[in-house]
Amino acid sequence: MPSVRDGAGASVPTFPRSVLIGAGLLILASLALAVIGRMRHATEIPAHETALVVRELRFSDMANGDVRVTDATTGAVVKIITGQAGFLRGTMRGLAQAREHDNAGPTTPFRLTRWADGRLTLDDPVTHRHIELEAFGQTNEAAFAVLLPQVMDTGENHEPTP
């Protein structure tokens, strides 16, 4: 291993500069590839995927602490969320805070989608946040699944039922 002399004349070992530069470049390349892969995965939906049900929803706080969920297309109340409903409230609070951070208001609805492969996703078209709800477990995914109409699988045509 190469060495240099310090001010007192003692030999101090050094690490080869080329190895440090190579390690730094390897780390930067790894980070760059991870970011690129993450961005591509979050924004691309494979062409073969089919949305069975898409519902645009608005979430609003009520005076009594409940949360009103309305269908953005029809204006109909889909559900009143009472009590804690921790995952649903926490998720929506996080998305609302991201909108506030971006100086965006609540006018644009969120998009809840049930895919043909069974996945359930929540998207915010304003902040471009995408949440794969299955990643949080069946119970938490079910908190959002109740906001979609049920889909009957007839094997031919997928029609939502109220």
C-alpha positions as CSV (number, residue, x, y, z in Angstrom):
1,M,0.0,0.0,0.0
2,P,1.4,3.4,-0.9
3,S,2.3,5.8,1.9
4,V,3.3,9.4,2.5
5,R,5.4,11.1,5.1
6,D,3.7,13.3,7.6
7,G,5.2,16.5,9.0
8,A,7.2,14.5,11.6
9,G,8.7,12.2,8.9
10,A,6.6,9.2,9.9
11,S,5.1,7.0,7.1
12,V,1.3,7.3,6.9
13,P,-0.4,4.7,4.7
14,T,-2.8,6.0,1.9
15,F,-5.5,4.3,0.0
16,P,-5.0,4.2,-3.8
17,R,-6.8,7.2,-5.4
18,S,-8.0,5.1,-8.4
19,V,-9.8,2.6,-6.1
20,L,-11.6,5.5,-4.3
21,I,-12.7,7.1,-7.6
22,G,-13.8,3.7,-8.9
23,A,-15.9,3.1,-5.7
24,G,-17.4,6.5,-5.9
25,L,-18.4,6.1,-9.5
26,L,-19.9,2.7,-8.8
27,I,-22.0,4.2,-6.0
28,L,-23.2,7.0,-8.2
29,A,-24.1,4.7,-11.0
30,S,-26.0,2.4,-8.7
31,L,-28.0,5.4,-7.3
32,A,-28.7,6.7,-10.8
33,L,-30.0,3.3,-12.0
34,A,-32.2,2.9,-8.9
35,V,-33.7,6.3,-9.4
36,I,-34.3,5.8,-13.2
37,G,-35.8,2.3,-12.5
38,R,-38.1,3.7,-9.8
39,M,-39.3,6.6,-12.0
40,R,-40.0,4.3,-14.9
41,H,-41.9,1.8,-12.7
42,A,-44.0,4.5,-11.2
43,T,-45.0,6.1,-14.4
44,E,-45.4,3.3,-16.9
45,I,-48.4,1.0,-16.9
46,P,-47.8,-2.1,-19.1
47,A,-50.1,-2.1,-22.2
48,H,-51.6,-5.4,-21.3
49,E,-53.0,-4.1,-18.0
50,T,-56.7,-3.4,-18.0
51,A,-58.5,-1.2,-15.5
52,L,-61.8,-2.9,-14.5
53,V,-63.1,0.1,-12.5
54,V,-61.9,3.6,-12.1
55,R,-63.5,6.0,-9.8
56,E,-62.6,9.6,-9.2
57,L,-63.1,10.6,-5.6
58,R,-63.1,13.7,-3.4
59,F,-62.4,13.5,0.3
60,S,-63.6,16.2,2.6
61,D,-63.6,16.7,6.4
62,M,-66.9,17.2,8.1
63,A,-67.5,19.3,11.2
64,N,-68.0,16.3,13.4
65,G,-64.6,14.8,12.4
66,D,-65.9,12.3,9.9
67,V,-64.7,12.2,6.3
68,R,-67.1,12.5,3.4
69,V,-66.1,10.6,0.3
70,T,-67.9,11.7,-2.9
71,D,-67.9,10.5,-6.5
72,A,-66.4,13.4,-8.4
73,T,-68.3,12.5,-11.5
74,T,-71.8,12.2,-10.0
75,G,-71.4,14.2,-6.8
76,A,-73.0,11.3,-4.9
77,V,-71.8,10.4,-1.4
78,V,-70.0,7.1,-1.7
79,K,-69.3,6.7,2.0
80,I,-69.0,8.6,5.3
81,I,-65.8,7.5,7.1
82,T,-66.4,7.5,10.8
83,G,-64.1,6.7,13.7
84,Q,-60.4,6.3,13.2
85,A,-60.1,4.5,9.9
86,G,-56.3,5.0,10.5
87,F,-54.8,3.8,7.2
88,L,-57.4,5.5,4.9
89,R,-57.2,8.8,6.9
90,G,-53.4,8.7,7.1
91,T,-53.0,8.0,3.4
92,M,-55.4,10.8,2.5
93,R,-53.8,13.2,5.0
94,G,-50.4,12.5,3.4
95,L,-51.7,13.1,-0.1
96,A,-53.4,16.3,1.0
97,Q,-50.2,17.6,2.6
98,A,-48.3,16.9,-0.6
99,R,-50.9,19.0,-2.4
100,E,-50.5,21.8,0.1
101,H,-46.7,21.6,-0.3
102,D,-47.2,22.0,-4.1
103,N,-49.7,24.9,-3.5
104,A,-52.5,22.8,-5.0
105,G,-56.0,22.8,-3.8
106,P,-58.5,19.9,-3.3
107,T,-60.5,20.5,-6.5
108,T,-58.9,17.8,-8.6
109,P,-60.2,14.4,-7.5
110,F,-58.1,11.4,-6.6
111,R,-58.2,8.3,-8.9
112,L,-58.9,4.9,-7.4
113,T,-58.4,2.0,-9.8
114,R,-59.1,-1.8,-9.6
115,W,-57.0,-3.5,-12.2
116,A,-57.8,-6.8,-14.0
117,D,-55.0,-8.6,-12.1
118,G,-56.7,-7.7,-8.8
119,R,-54.5,-4.8,-7.8
120,L,-55.9,-1.6,-6.3
121,T,-54.1,1.7,-6.9
122,L,-54.6,5.3,-5.7
123,D,-53.3,8.1,-7.8
124,D,-53.1,11.9,-7.3
125,P,-53.1,13.5,-10.7
126,V,-52.0,16.8,-9.1
127,T,-48.8,15.6,-7.4
128,H,-48.4,12.5,-9.6
129,R,-48.2,10.3,-6.5
130,H,-49.0,6.7,-7.1
131,I,-49.8,4.2,-4.4
132,E,-50.0,0.4,-4.8
133,L,-52.4,-0.3,-2.0
134,E,-51.7,-4.0,-1.9
135,A,-48.3,-3.2,-0.6
136,F,-49.9,-2.2,2.8
137,G,-51.7,-5.5,3.3
138,Q,-55.2,-6.8,2.6
139,T,-56.9,-5.0,5.5
140,N,-55.6,-1.7,4.5
141,E,-56.3,-2.3,0.8
142,A,-59.9,-3.3,1.8
143,A,-60.3,0.2,3.4
144,F,-60.2,1.6,-0.1
145,A,-61.8,-1.3,-1.9
146,V,-65.2,-0.5,-0.3
147,L,-65.1,2.8,-2.2
148,L,-65.4,1.1,-5.6
149,P,-68.5,-0.6,-7.0
150,Q,-68.2,-4.3,-7.1
151,V,-67.2,-5.9,-10.4
152,M,-68.9,-9.0,-11.6
153,D,-66.5,-11.3,-13.5
154,T,-68.6,-13.0,-16.2
155,G,-65.6,-14.2,-18.1
156,E,-66.5,-12.0,-21.1
157,N,-67.3,-8.4,-20.2
158,H,-66.4,-6.6,-17.0
159,E,-69.2,-4.3,-16.0
160,P,-69.2,-2.4,-12.7
161,T,-72.3,-2.9,-10.5
162,P,-73.4,-0.3,-8.0
